Structures are given as C-alpha cells and as structure tokens.
Amino acid sequence: MNVYVVSNDRRLLEALRLSGDYGSVASVSKDMVSILSIEGTAFPSAYHPEVLLLPGDAWIVSDGLLDLYEVFALRSRYPSNRIIYLLSNELDPQTMRTTQSLCAAQGIDYVSPYHTPEQVAEQAGRICLAKESPTSKVIASIGALPQLGVTSSLLAIGSSLAALSGVRVGIFGLNGWNPGDSGLAYTGKYVDELWGSLQGKQLQATELPNKMQLLAPNVYYMAGNRDLKKLYYYQTDGVSWLIEKARECFDLILLDAGSYPDHALAAQSIYASDLLLVHMNQSQQAKIQWRRMCDHILQPVFQWEQRQSMLLFNKMYHSPDVENEKQLSRQLGMPYVGSFPYVPTFYRGEAEGGWANPQSQEYNKELQKVSKAILHYYNLPVTSVTLMEEARVSESGTGSFRGSWLRWMKPAVKEA
C-alpha cells in the first residue's frame, strides 16, 4: 500500500515512513490535488517516479489544506482509495459533528484533533491495516464538575492498587486548572516546572521517579500545572512524551484530567487511556454539566461513545431525598464501578496538610471494590493476604467478586 499525504506537517511524513507499514509515502500539494480531481487526469509518475496510484492506496488529508468539498471531489475521483481526513479543533461542536457525519456518508475516515504526528500515523495504521490498539496500562479520570474529589480519589486508588498487588503506580496531575497539591506536603516537581524538558523530549524514564513525590510504597505522584496562563501553551508532544516515559517506568498510570478536557493536557490523557473514570455526585448541576461536556467536547472531539467509560461516584449521601447510584447510572447511560461516601473529616485532613486514606469503613469497602475491578481488568493478581481478607469481608455485604459491577469490566487488549 502507498500513502499520499496532503499536509504541511513534515513530522507526519517522517512518522509514516518510519512505521515501515507502507510501500511508499509521498507528499502531494494542494495544487496537485486540484489537478488530479479533474476527470480524466492521470497521476503523473514523474511526480513520484517509484510508484503509481493503485486501487487500495490511501490518502491522508489535512483540513487545513483541503476543505470538505475538495475532499469529496477527491473521493469521487478515486473511489477505490481510502481517504483519512485530519480534523482540527477550530470547528464549533455542531460543525464538527456535521463534518464527521458527511465523512461517514462518503466513506471517508477521519482522525480527531489533539493527536501528535506520531499518533496520527498510528491511527492511520489502525484504519488502513486493521492494527489493534495495544494496552496502555493508563487510566484517565475526569470530573463532571470541579471539586468532585478526582485527585484525592486517584491518590487513594493508586495506594490501594499498590498495596493489593505490589504494582508500581504513577499518578499525574494533568488538570490544567488545578495542580492537585491541596492537602499535601508536596515536595516533588510540578508539570509546569518540567515543561521545557518534556516538550524538548529530554526527560527520560529513569529520571521521572526522582521528580515525583513518594506517597506510599510503590506509589509516586506528580502535581500538575500551577500557571493558569500556560494552559493553552502546553502542546500535545510534551504531554505525550510524559505519558510515554511514565509507561516505561510504572506498571499502572492514573491521570487526573480535571473537569474541562478541551486542552492538550487532558486530551492526551483521554487518548492514552484504556479506561475512563467519570467522577459524578448527586447534584443536578453535575448531570447538566456532564451532558453539556459530552455534547460540546467529548463526543465531537474525542468520539466518547467509542471509549470504555465507567462512573465513579464521590461525596455521596444515602438518603431518600436524593437519587442513588443505580438511578444516576441509568439516567446517564453508564455503569458505575464504585461509590465513595461523603467523609466529614476530609476537609479537616486537607487543612492539616497531610494526605492519608479516609478512615471510613464504608469508604475503604468501596475503595477495595474499585481497586479489584482495575486489577481484574488488567489481569493483575492480588498478592496482599491481609487486604484479600479485608476484601472478602467487604464482599459479604455487596455480592460476590463476580458481581454486577465487575461484569462491565471488559478485558484489556493484550500488549503488542
């Protein structure tokens, strides 16, 4: 298969060539596409002498060079070729959905925004060559609203995973609006401090643990962005590099993507993840904001419906005056993996500046359940005898290990 690229991104051409998946990778100008779209015009062999355009070849086209009508003309001219349209994030949500629908109607594949050139090349391989996505061992978490306890929940889950299975867990704050250091005597580096070495791809995996804070045995944490003015300065390459180095260093990675995902930090978190945990509580505003986020960002930009996601409730009250977990799960159309109760002493612990797992039997029971679900998802064993006994006790009131919450956890794809 040969690939013809209509894009000004030289790195994309290089990534496609380095993949070794294609017989040839050629750059085609916008003017040449206009000529080729004219009926009866042959692809000139002199333009790329070692290849001729053949049925089954592919086009990768940037929306910065060709608009939708020009891509449709290219589709009409070469109906036997696969076309992949690279979408930018400059479109409003309705326009993006319309563009995606029209592409689907014309048999044109597309790649969503916020991908690095290397990731676009990987996406092209999955589209053209039916390559499977390898397991990333990355879990991203987003909140329907700010202050739903995403960071504190991930810190508790990460510590529980390490204690249960002995795995090495890395937790990263990639919430652009909040560094995630409240309630911690934090001594590690922040993402904004390391940005130069990340964007320049200089930071190596062996250096990463020394830049982070050791929260518990085998649990490392890096707080995120402190400078609000830098939020849209961050680019996909630097975030992708951080996640890639973290995968080399840790067995499991938990990413705090905050509650507003339309920036590079959160976008790369979502793209890199095998599983998305959606933090939710019982407020009506949380449901309204979540649906708005899905309509405006998650579905049109990230193709949210194609991803495996589960609800994780936090700060929950058990009262007939508010909806319970099952009701909310049905309303939102997502299964839930756990439900952390409201812990009255949490804010006192935060004010004292020392992080620890909430001393609550109900909280710890739910924490065990969520941790076991994640370990089951990745086929990781539970090795702590003490915690296994605690887990059995917690199951006695909530059903067996194969209960309804676990059946939603589809097994992860094996690593390539």
C-alpha positions in Angstrom: 0.0 0.0 0.0 1.2 3.5 -0.9 0.2 6.6 1.1 -0.3 10.1 -0.3 -0.2 12.9 2.3 -1.7 16.3 1.7 -0.3 18.2 4.7 2.4 20.7 5.6 3.5 18.6 8.6 6.9 17.1 7.7 6.9 15.2 11.0 3.8 13.3 9.9 5.6 12.2 6.7 8.6 11.1 8.7 6.4 9.1 11.2 4.6 7.3 8.4 7.9 6.4 6.7 9.5 5.2 10.0 6.5 3.0 10.6 7.6 0.7 7.8 4.0 -0.1 7.0 3.8 1.3 3.5 5.5 0.8 0.2 5.9 4.5 -0.3 4.9 7.7 1.4 4.6 10.7 -0.9 3.7 14.4 -0.2 1.1 15.8 -2.5 0.5 19.6 -2.8 -2.9 21.2 -2.7 -2.4 22.3 -6.4 -1.7 18.8 -7.5 -4.8 17.5 -5.8 -6.8 20.2 -7.7 -5.4 18.9 -11.0 -5.9 15.2 -10.1 -9.5 15.9 -9.2 -10.3 16.8 -12.8 -11.9 13.9 -14.5 -9.5 12.1 -16.9 -6.3 13.4 -15.4 -3.8 10.6 -14.6 -1.5 10.6 -11.6 1.9 11.6 -13.2 4.6 9.1 -12.5 7.2 11.9 -12.6 5.6 13.4 -9.5 6.7 10.3 -7.5 8.5 8.1 -10.0 8.8 4.9 -8.0 5.0 4.5 -7.6 1.8 4.8 -9.4 -1.6 5.4 -7.8 -3.2 2.0 -7.4 -6.5 0.7 -6.0 -6.2 0.2 -2.3 -3.7 3.1 -1.8 -4.6 5.7 0.9 -4.8 9.5 1.2 -4.1 11.4 4.4 -5.5 14.9 4.1 -5.4 17.8 6.5 -8.5 20.0 6.7 -6.0 23.0 6.8 -5.3 22.4 3.1 -8.4 20.9 1.7 -12.0 21.8 2.7 -14.8 19.2 2.7 -15.9 19.8 -0.8 -12.4 19.3 -2.1 -12.1 16.0 -0.2 -15.5 14.9 -1.7 -14.1 15.7 -5.2 -11.0 13.6 -4.3 -13.3 10.7 -3.2 -15.3 10.9 -6.4 -12.1 10.8 -8.5 -10.5 7.9 -6.6 -13.4 5.7 -5.2 -11.1 2.7 -4.6 -8.7 4.6 -2.4 -9.1 5.0 1.3 -9.2 8.7 2.5 -8.3 9.8 6.0 -9.3 13.4 6.9 -7.4 15.1 9.7 -9.7 17.3 11.6 -8.6 20.4 13.6 -10.2 21.8 16.7 -11.2 25.1 15.3 -14.7 23.9 14.3 -17.6 24.5 16.6 -19.2 21.3 18.0 -22.2 21.3 15.6 -19.9 21.9 12.6 -17.6 19.1 13.7 -20.5 16.7 14.1 -21.8 17.6 10.7 -18.4 17.2 9.1 -18.0 13.7 10.7 -21.5 12.7 9.5 -20.7 13.8 6.0 -17.4 11.9 6.0 -19.2 8.8 7.2 -21.8 9.1 4.4 -19.0 9.4 1.8 -16.9 6.5 3.2 -14.2 8.9 4.4 -12.3 8.0 7.6 -11.2 10.8 10.0 -8.8 11.5 12.8 -9.9 13.8 15.7 -7.9 16.8 16.9 -5.2 16.8 19.6 -3.1 14.0 18.2 0.7 14.2 17.7 2.0 13.4 14.3 3.2 10.0 15.6 -0.3 9.3 16.9 -1.8 10.2 13.6 0.5 7.7 11.9 -0.7 5.1 14.5 -4.3 5.9 13.8 -3.7 5.6 10.1 -2.2 2.1 10.6 -5.3 1.0 12.5 -7.6 2.4 9.8 -5.7 1.1 6.8 -4.1 -2.0 8.1 -6.6 -3.0 10.8 -3.9 -2.9 13.5 -5.1 -3.4 17.1 -4.6 -0.8 19.8 -2.2 -2.2 22.4 -3.0 -1.9 26.1 -1.5 1.3 27.5 -2.0 0.5 31.3 -3.3 4.1 31.6 -6.5 5.1 33.3 -7.8 8.7 33.0 -10.3 10.3 35.3 -12.4 13.4 34.7 -14.9 15.2 36.8 -18.4 16.4 35.8 -17.7 19.4 37.9 -14.7 20.9 39.7 -14.2 19.9 43.3 -15.6 16.4 43.0 -12.5 14.9 44.5 -10.9 13.5 41.4 -7.3 14.0 42.7 -8.0 12.6 46.2 -9.8 9.6 44.8 -6.9 8.8 42.4 -4.4 9.0 45.2 -6.5 6.6 47.3 -7.0 4.2 44.4 -3.3 4.3 43.5 -2.2 3.5 47.1 -4.8 0.7 47.3 -3.6 -0.8 43.9 0.0 -0.9 45.1 -0.9 -2.4 48.4 -3.1 -5.1 46.9 -0.9 -6.2 44.1 2.5 -4.8 44.6 2.4 -2.9 41.3 4.3 0.3 40.8 1.8 3.1 40.3 2.4 6.6 38.8 -0.2 9.3 39.4 0.0 12.5 37.3 -2.0 15.7 37.7 -2.9 16.8 34.2 -5.8 19.1 35.3 -4.8 22.4 33.6 -6.7 24.5 36.2 -5.5 22.9 39.4 -2.1 21.5 40.3 -3.7 19.0 42.7 -1.4 19.7 45.7 -4.0 20.8 48.2 -3.8 18.9 51.4 -0.3 17.5 50.5 3.0 18.5 51.9 4.2 18.3 48.3 7.9 18.2 47.6 8.1 16.9 44.1 8.3 18.8 40.8 5.3 20.2 39.0 4.4 19.6 35.4 4.9 23.3 34.5 8.4 23.2 36.0 9.4 20.3 33.7 7.7 21.5 30.6 10.8 22.5 28.7 12.4 19.1 29.1 9.1 17.4 28.2 8.4 19.5 25.1 12.0 19.0 24.1 11.8 15.3 24.7 14.7 15.3 27.0 13.3 13.9 30.3 14.0 10.2 30.5 12.0 7.4 32.3 14.9 6.8 34.7 14.7 10.4 35.9 10.9 10.5 36.4 10.5 8.9 39.9 13.1 11.4 41.3 11.0 14.3 40.1 7.9 12.9 41.8 6.7 12.5 45.4 6.6 9.1 47.0 3.2 8.9 48.7 3.3 5.2 49.8 5.4 2.2 48.9 5.4 1.9 45.0 3.1 5.0 44.7 4.5 8.1 43.0 2.7 11.4 42.4 3.5 14.4 40.2 1.4 17.5 40.7 0.2 19.4 37.6 0.0 23.0 36.3 0.2 26.0 38.6 0.3 28.7 36.0 -3.2 29.3 34.5 -1.7 31.4 31.7 0.3 28.4 30.5 -2.8 26.2 30.0 -3.1 26.7 26.2 0.7 27.0 25.9 1.1 23.3 26.5 1.3 21.2 23.3 0.4 17.6 22.6 4.0 16.5 22.1 5.2 17.3 25.6 2.2 15.6 27.3 2.5 12.6 25.0 6.2 12.3 25.9 5.4 12.4 29.7 2.9 9.6 29.4 5.2 7.6 27.2 8.1 7.9 29.7 5.6 7.1 32.6 4.6 3.9 30.8 8.2 2.8 30.7 8.6 3.5 34.4 5.3 2.3 36.0 3.1 -0.8 35.9 -0.1 1.3 36.1 -0.7 5.0 35.4 -3.5 7.2 36.8 -4.1 10.5 35.1 -6.1 13.4 36.7 -7.6 15.2 33.6 -9.7 17.6 35.7 -13.2 18.8 34.7 -12.5 20.7 31.4 -10.9 18.5 28.8 -10.5 20.9 25.8 -6.8 21.4 26.1 -3.7 19.3 25.4 -3.0 18.0 28.9 -6.5 16.5 29.3 -6.8 15.5 25.6 -3.7 13.4 25.7 -4.9 11.8 28.9 -8.1 10.7 27.3 -6.4 9.4 24.1 -3.8 7.4 26.0 -6.2 5.7 28.4 -7.7 2.2 28.3 -10.4 3.2 30.7 -12.1 6.5 31.6 -13.4 7.0 35.1 -16.1 9.7 35.2 -16.5 11.3 38.7 -20.1 12.2 39.5 -22.1 13.2 42.5 -25.8 13.7 43.2 -26.2 17.4 42.3 -28.4 18.3 39.3 -25.7 20.6 38.1 -23.2 17.8 37.7 -25.6 15.9 35.4 -26.4 19.0 33.4 -22.7 19.9 33.0 -21.8 16.4 32.1 -24.3 16.3 29.3 -23.1 19.7 28.1 -19.5 18.5 28.2 -20.4 15.4 26.1 -22.4 17.4 23.5 -19.8 20.1 23.1 -16.4 18.4 23.6 -16.3 14.7 24.4 -18.5 13.3 21.6 -17.4 15.5 18.7 -13.8 15.9 19.6 -12.9 12.6 21.3 -15.5 10.2 20.0 -16.5 9.5 23.5 -19.0 6.8 22.7 -16.2 4.6 21.3 -14.4 4.5 24.6 -14.8 2.4 27.6 -16.0 4.6 30.5 -17.5 4.0 33.9 -18.9 6.2 36.6 -17.2 6.6 39.9 -19.4 8.4 42.4 -17.9 10.6 45.1 -19.1 12.5 48.1 -22.3 10.5 48.1 -25.2 10.7 50.6 -27.5 7.8 51.3 -30.9 9.5 51.7 -34.4 9.2 50.2 -34.2 12.9 49.4 -31.5 12.4 46.6 -31.0 9.9 43.8 -28.9 6.8 44.4 -26.2 5.3 42.3 -28.4 2.9 40.3 -30.8 5.8 39.3 -28.0 8.0 38.3 -26.3 5.2 36.3 -29.5 4.6 34.3 -30.1 8.3 33.7 -26.5 8.8 32.4 -26.3 5.6 30.5 -23.1 4.4 32.0 -22.3 1.6 34.5 -20.7 2.5 37.8 -17.7 0.9 39.4 -17.8 2.3 42.8 -19.4 4.9 45.1 -17.3 6.8 47.7 -19.4 8.3 50.5 -19.0 11.8 51.8 -16.4 11.8 54.6 -16.9 14.7 57.1 -13.3 14.7 58.2 -11.8 15.1 54.8 -11.6 18.9 54.8 -10.0 18.8 58.3 -7.3 16.5 56.9 -6.8 18.8 53.9 -6.4 21.8 56.2 -3.8 19.9 58.3 -1.7 19.4 55.2 -1.2 15.7 55.4 -2.7 13.3 53.0 -4.0 9.9 54.1 -6.7 7.5 53.1 -10.0 8.5 54.8 -10.6 6.5 57.9 -14.0 5.3 57.0 -15.1 1.6 56.8 -17.6 2.4 54.0 -15.1 4.4 52.0 -12.5 1.6 52.3 -15.0 -1.0 51.3 -15.7 0.9 48.0 -12.0 1.5 47.5 -11.4 -2.2 47.7 -14.1 -2.8 45.1 -12.8 -0.2 42.6 -9.2 -1.5 43.1 -10.2 -5.1 42.5 -12.1 -4.1 39.3 -9.0 -2.4 37.9 -6.7 -5.3 38.8 -9.2 -7.7 37.2 -9.3 -5.5 34.1 -5.6 -5.8 33.6 -5.4 -9.4 34.8 -3.1 -8.5 37.8 -3.1 -10.7 40.9 -4.0 -9.7 44.4 -0.9 -10.5 46.5 -1.6 -9.0 49.9 -3.1 -11.6 52.2 -4.3 -9.0 54.7 -6.0 -6.9 52.1 -7.5 -10.0 50.5 -9.2 -10.9 53.8 -10.5 -7.3 54.1 -11.8 -7.6 50.5 -13.7 -10.8 51.4 -15.3 -9.1 54.3 -16.3 -6.1 52.2 -17.8 -8.5 49.6 -20.1 -10.1 52.1 -22.5 -7.1 52.0 -22.1 -6.3 48.3 -22.2 -9.6 46.5 -19.5 -11.9 45.1 -16.3 -11.0 43.3 -18.2 -11.7 40.0 -21.0 -9.3 40.9 -22.8 -6.9 38.6 -20.2 -4.1 38.9 -17.5 -6.4 37.6 -19.2 -7.8 34.6 -19.0 -4.4 32.9 -15.1 -4.6 33.0 -14.2 -5.9 29.6 -10.8 -7.5 29.5 -8.0 -5.2 28.2 -6.4 -6.0 24.9 -3.0 -7.7 25.2 0.1 -5.7 24.7 1.6 -5.7 21.3 
